[in-house]
């Protein structure tokens, strides 16, 4: 049911929900769910094994050697995963492939699909039909029909305010909601995000729409290869275009602006929450069905971690608190060197195919078995997969390919993480 257009015209409406998805370790089984505000469904006995057999098992998956830091004991999230953003190694997980409503974290897949298509300086004059299909009660940035916005404006509205109005305008530019949903599903399939079914491009609760903590981590990892994605998801606040002011005598018209702030409280902070050191996005979400969801990326030293958390128990900033605990554990565990990965974040099918073709064409395929072949791709088309370690040997070469991510992703303002 579309929201009234008068609501879509209002400049700054509060985001209907926030969330944090944390990919990291520990949660004990059903007892951890006791604080859930409603009866908690039981995860499937078996789930997808993309990324490793252990990831398809219910409950917490972690291999801790003697002396390894213990996992946090009070994580209530139904599903979470913590992984190394560059190597893709999954340090620990809990129901990683459980299919759950994703809320606005699905906007990461929307960005992976649509963001590379339009130059950030391109402009679009909004028409009433651009708002068709926006769900009742949606979070809005405050876009108005009849006004012109740059593509950059629209993406800042998506990432900072989780604006479903911005998502629908960009979808209209992309050929419409139906076309965009189909493209998002194809993108998910290429990323091997097999737990994901896309019904709405903005993550609004719809029957059958689902994803998983594993898939959301894939979406974030893919998006972070794009410099514009990195800029938008790490922006704390900005000025958003408003109405044109009436021209004063002898002067040109000016356009008003209003401030929008990122709703990711782990990035911005809150009265009870300090911004997480080294955090650089990515996306939060909330709906009544999904609860809070969140995916974040953070760096300490040379280690960059991704965390996704889905549907923790209710409570102010609960999703952010649990994500922070998981990140802390992940950094400590990485530093200890006493944690064995339980799986991996897989590379896109297209990247694997390109890498296999490059390896097959390389002289090293029939030469030195210890040699390695490197391939690269444009960062706006999923070019994370830039380092390829190849164990060479006749027809076994394709099966022996291991994809390792070794890219540093600089943040705006010269920072890096």
C-alpha positions in Angstrom: 0.0 0.0 0.0 1.6 3.3 -1.1 2.2 5.9 1.5 0.3 9.2 1.1 2.3 11.6 -1.2 2.0 14.3 1.3 4.1 12.2 3.6 6.6 11.6 0.9 6.9 15.4 0.5 7.9 16.1 4.0 11.5 17.1 4.2 12.8 15.1 7.1 10.9 12.1 8.6 12.6 9.9 11.1 13.8 6.6 9.9 11.3 4.0 10.9 13.9 1.6 12.1 17.5 0.9 12.8 19.4 -2.2 13.0 22.8 -3.7 13.2 24.0 -6.9 11.8 27.0 -8.3 13.4 29.0 -11.1 11.9 31.0 -12.5 14.7 31.2 -15.2 17.2 29.3 -16.8 19.9 25.9 -17.3 21.0 24.7 -20.3 22.8 21.7 -22.2 21.5 18.1 -21.8 22.5 18.8 -20.3 25.9 20.2 -17.2 24.3 16.8 -16.6 22.8 14.9 -16.4 26.1 14.8 -12.6 26.1 13.2 -12.4 22.7 10.0 -10.3 22.8 8.0 -12.9 21.0 8.2 -16.7 20.6 11.4 -17.4 18.7 11.2 -19.9 15.8 13.7 -22.7 15.8 16.4 -22.5 13.1 16.3 -25.3 10.4 18.2 -28.5 11.3 20.2 -28.0 8.2 20.9 -25.0 6.0 22.9 -24.0 3.0 26.5 -25.0 3.1 27.8 -22.3 0.8 31.1 -21.2 2.3 31.6 -24.5 4.3 29.8 -27.4 5.8 30.0 -26.0 9.3 28.0 -22.9 8.3 25.0 -25.1 7.4 24.7 -26.3 11.0 22.4 -24.7 13.6 23.9 -23.1 16.6 27.3 -21.4 17.2 30.2 -22.5 15.0 33.7 -21.7 16.3 37.0 -23.6 16.6 38.9 -22.1 19.5 42.4 -23.4 20.4 43.7 -23.3 24.0 44.3 -19.7 25.0 41.9 -18.2 22.5 39.6 -15.5 23.8 36.1 -16.8 24.8 33.1 -15.8 22.7 30.7 -13.2 24.3 28.3 -15.0 26.6 25.2 -12.8 26.3 24.6 -12.5 22.5 20.9 -12.9 21.9 20.8 -12.4 18.1 19.0 -15.2 16.2 21.8 -15.2 13.6 25.2 -13.6 13.3 28.6 -14.0 11.5 32.0 -12.4 11.9 34.5 -12.6 9.1 37.7 -11.2 7.8 36.7 -8.7 5.1 39.8 -9.3 3.0 40.5 -13.0 3.1 36.9 -13.9 3.5 37.6 -16.3 6.4 34.7 -16.8 8.7 36.0 -16.6 12.3 32.8 -17.7 14.0 29.1 -17.8 13.3 25.7 -18.6 14.7 23.0 -19.9 12.3 24.8 -18.1 9.5 22.5 -19.3 6.7 19.2 -19.0 8.6 16.8 -17.3 6.2 15.3 -14.3 8.0 13.7 -10.9 7.0 16.5 -8.5 6.2 14.8 -5.1 6.6 16.9 -2.2 5.2 20.2 -4.2 5.2 18.8 -5.4 1.9 19.6 -2.0 0.5 23.2 -3.1 0.3 22.2 -5.5 -2.5 20.2 -2.7 -4.1 23.4 -0.6 -4.1 25.5 -3.4 -5.4 23.0 -3.7 -8.3 22.1 -0.1 -9.2 24.9 2.1 -7.9 27.4 1.3 -10.7 24.8 2.3 -13.4 24.6 6.0 -12.9 27.2 8.7 -12.6 27.0 10.5 -9.3 26.6 13.9 -11.0 23.6 12.8 -13.1 20.4 14.6 -12.2 16.8 13.5 -12.1 13.6 15.5 -11.8 11.2 13.6 -9.5 7.7 12.8 -10.7 4.8 11.5 -8.7 5.0 8.0 -10.2 8.5 7.6 -8.8 6.9 7.1 -5.4 4.6 4.3 -6.5 4.7 1.2 -4.3 6.4 2.8 -1.2 5.2 0.9 1.8 3.1 2.5 4.5 5.2 3.7 7.4 8.4 3.6 5.3 11.5 5.6 6.4 11.9 8.6 4.2 14.6 11.2 3.5 12.1 13.8 2.3 12.3 13.8 -1.5 9.7 15.9 -3.3 8.1 15.5 -6.7 8.9 18.4 -9.0 12.4 18.9 -7.6 15.7 17.8 -9.2 18.3 15.8 -7.3 21.7 14.4 -8.2 22.4 10.7 -8.1 24.8 11.4 -5.2 21.9 13.1 -3.3 19.7 10.1 -3.7 22.4 7.6 -2.6 23.1 9.7 0.5 19.4 9.5 1.2 19.5 5.7 0.9 22.5 5.2 3.1 22.1 7.9 5.8 18.4 8.0 6.3 17.6 4.6 4.8 15.1 6.5 2.6 12.7 4.2 0.8 11.7 7.3 -1.2 15.2 7.5 -2.5 15.3 3.8 -3.3 12.1 4.1 -5.4 13.3 7.1 -7.3 16.5 5.3 -8.2 14.5 2.2 -9.1 12.3 4.4 -11.4 15.5 5.6 -13.1 16.6 2.0 -13.5 13.5 0.9 -15.4 11.1 0.5 -12.5 10.7 -1.5 -9.3 9.9 -4.8 -11.0 13.0 -4.6 -13.3 15.2 -3.6 -10.3 14.0 -6.5 -8.2 14.8 -8.9 -11.0 18.3 -7.5 -11.4 18.8 -7.7 -7.6 17.9 -11.3 -7.7 20.3 -12.0 -10.5 23.0 -10.1 -8.6 22.3 -12.2 -5.5 22.7 -15.4 -7.6 26.0 -14.2 -9.0 27.3 -13.4 -5.5 26.2 -17.0 -4.4 23.8 -15.4 -1.9 21.4 -18.3 -2.3 19.5 -17.6 0.9 18.1 -14.4 -0.5 14.8 -13.8 -2.1 14.1 -10.2 -3.2 10.5 -8.9 -3.3 11.0 -5.2 -2.7 14.2 -3.2 -3.4 14.1 -1.3 -0.1 13.8 -4.2 2.3 10.3 -3.4 3.3 8.6 -6.4 4.9 7.0 -8.5 2.1 5.8 -12.1 2.2 8.6 -14.3 1.1 11.4 -11.7 1.3 14.4 -13.1 3.1 18.2 -13.2 3.4 20.7 -14.4 5.9 23.6 -13.1 7.9 26.0 -14.9 5.5 24.4 -13.3 2.4 24.3 -9.8 4.0 28.0 -10.1 4.6 28.5 -11.0 0.9 26.5 -7.9 -0.1 28.6 -5.6 2.1 31.9 -7.1 0.9 30.9 -6.7 -2.7 29.7 -3.1 -2.2 32.9 -2.1 -0.4 34.8 -2.6 -3.7 33.1 0.5 -5.0 34.6 3.9 -3.9 31.2 5.6 -4.0 29.6 2.9 -1.9 32.4 3.4 0.7 31.9 7.1 0.7 28.2 6.9 1.2 28.1 4.2 3.9 30.7 6.0 6.0 29.2 9.5 5.8 28.1 10.7 9.2 26.0 13.7 8.2 25.4 15.9 5.2 23.2 18.7 3.8 20.3 17.4 1.7 18.6 19.6 -0.9 15.2 21.1 0.0 12.8 23.6 -1.6 13.7 26.5 -3.8 13.4 29.8 -2.0 11.5 32.7 -3.5 13.7 35.0 -5.5 14.4 38.3 -3.8 14.4 41.4 -5.9 17.5 41.6 -8.0 18.8 38.2 -6.8 18.7 34.7 -8.1 16.7 32.0 -6.4 18.5 29.8 -3.9 17.7 26.3 -2.7 17.4 25.5 0.9 19.0 22.5 2.5 18.5 20.5 5.7 20.9 18.2 7.6 20.5 14.5 7.5 22.5 12.2 9.8 23.4 8.6 9.5 21.1 6.3 11.5 23.9 3.8 12.1 24.4 4.5 15.8 27.6 2.4 15.9 29.0 4.9 13.4 27.5 8.1 14.9 27.0 7.3 18.5 24.1 7.7 20.9 23.5 8.9 24.4 24.2 5.5 25.7 26.6 4.4 23.0 30.1 5.5 21.9 30.9 5.4 18.2 32.9 2.2 17.5 36.6 2.9 16.8 37.5 2.1 13.3 33.9 1.5 12.1 33.2 2.6 8.5 29.6 1.7 7.9 27.9 -0.3 6.4 24.0 -0.6 6.9 21.4 -1.0 9.6 17.7 -1.8 9.4 14.6 -2.4 11.3 11.0 -3.7 10.7 8.6 -5.2 13.1 9.0 -8.6 11.4 12.8 -8.5 11.0 13.6 -6.8 14.3 16.9 -5.0 14.2 19.5 -6.0 11.6 23.0 -4.7 11.0 26.1 -5.2 9.0 29.3 -3.3 9.9 32.9 -3.1 8.8 35.7 -2.0 11.0 39.5 -1.9 11.1 42.2 -2.2 13.8 45.7 -2.2 12.5 46.0 -4.4 9.5 42.8 -6.4 10.2 39.5 -5.5 8.7 36.4 -7.4 9.9 32.8 -7.7 8.8 30.0 -8.4 11.2 26.4 -9.1 10.6 23.7 -9.4 13.3 20.1 -10.3 12.8 17.1 -10.0 15.2 18.6 -9.7 18.7 16.4 -9.4 21.7 14.6 -6.0 22.1 16.3 -3.2 23.9 17.8 0.2 23.2 20.9 -0.1 21.0 20.9 -3.9 21.6 21.9 -4.7 18.0 24.8 -2.2 18.1 26.0 -3.5 21.5 26.1 -7.1 20.3 27.8 -6.1 17.1 30.5 -4.3 19.0 31.0 -7.2 21.3 31.4 -9.5 18.4 33.9 -7.1 16.7 35.9 -6.8 19.9 36.1 -10.6 20.1 37.0 -10.9 16.4 39.9 -8.5 16.7 41.2 -10.2 19.8 40.8 -13.6 18.3 42.6 -12.6 15.2 45.5 -11.1 17.2 45.7 -14.3 19.2 46.2 -16.5 16.2 44.4 -19.2 18.1 41.1 -19.4 16.1 40.6 -21.7 13.2 38.2 -20.4 10.5 34.9 -22.3 10.2 34.2 -21.3 6.6 34.7 -18.6 4.1 32.8 -15.8 2.2 32.8 -17.1 -1.3 33.7 -15.1 -4.4 31.0 -14.2 -7.0 30.5 -16.7 -9.8 31.5 -14.2 -12.4 34.8 -13.5 -10.6 35.5 -17.2 -10.3 34.8 -17.7 -14.0 37.0 -14.8 -15.0 39.8 -16.1 -12.7 39.5 -19.6 -14.0 39.7 -18.3 -17.6 42.7 -16.2 -16.8 44.4 -19.1 -15.1 43.7 -21.4 -18.0 45.2 -18.9 -20.4 48.2 -18.1 -18.3 51.6 -19.8 -19.2 51.8 -20.8 -15.6 49.1 -23.3 -16.2 51.6 -25.6 -17.9 54.7 -24.2 -16.1 55.8 -23.9 -12.5 53.3 -25.4 -10.1 54.3 -22.8 -7.5 53.6 -19.8 -9.7 50.5 -17.6 -9.2 48.4 -15.6 -11.6 46.9 -12.2 -10.8 43.7 -10.8 -12.3 42.0 -7.5 -11.7 38.6 -5.9 -12.5 37.2 -2.5 -12.2 36.3 -1.7 -8.6 32.8 -0.6 -9.7 32.0 -4.0 -11.1 32.9 -6.2 -8.2 36.7 -5.9 -8.5 37.5 -7.1 -5.0 38.8 -10.3 -6.4 42.3 -9.1 -7.3 44.6 -11.7 -6.0 44.4 -15.2 -7.2 46.5 -18.0 -5.8 46.6 -20.9 -8.2 47.7 -24.5 -7.5 48.4 -25.5 -11.1 48.0 -29.0 -12.5 46.4 -30.0 -15.8 42.6 -30.3 -15.6 42.6 -29.8 -11.8 43.6 -26.1 -12.2 40.1 -24.8 -12.0 39.2 -26.8 -8.9 42.4 -25.7 -7.2 41.8 -21.9 -7.5 41.7 -20.1 -4.2 40.5 -16.5 -4.2 42.1 -14.3 -1.6 41.2 -10.6 -1.1 44.1 -8.3 -0.5 42.7 -4.9 -1.3 42.9 -2.0 1.0 39.8 0.2 0.7 40.6 3.8 1.5 37.9 5.9 3.2 37.0 9.5 2.3 39.3 12.1 3.6 42.5 10.1 3.2 41.7 7.6 6.0 42.1 3.9 5.4 40.9 0.9 7.3 
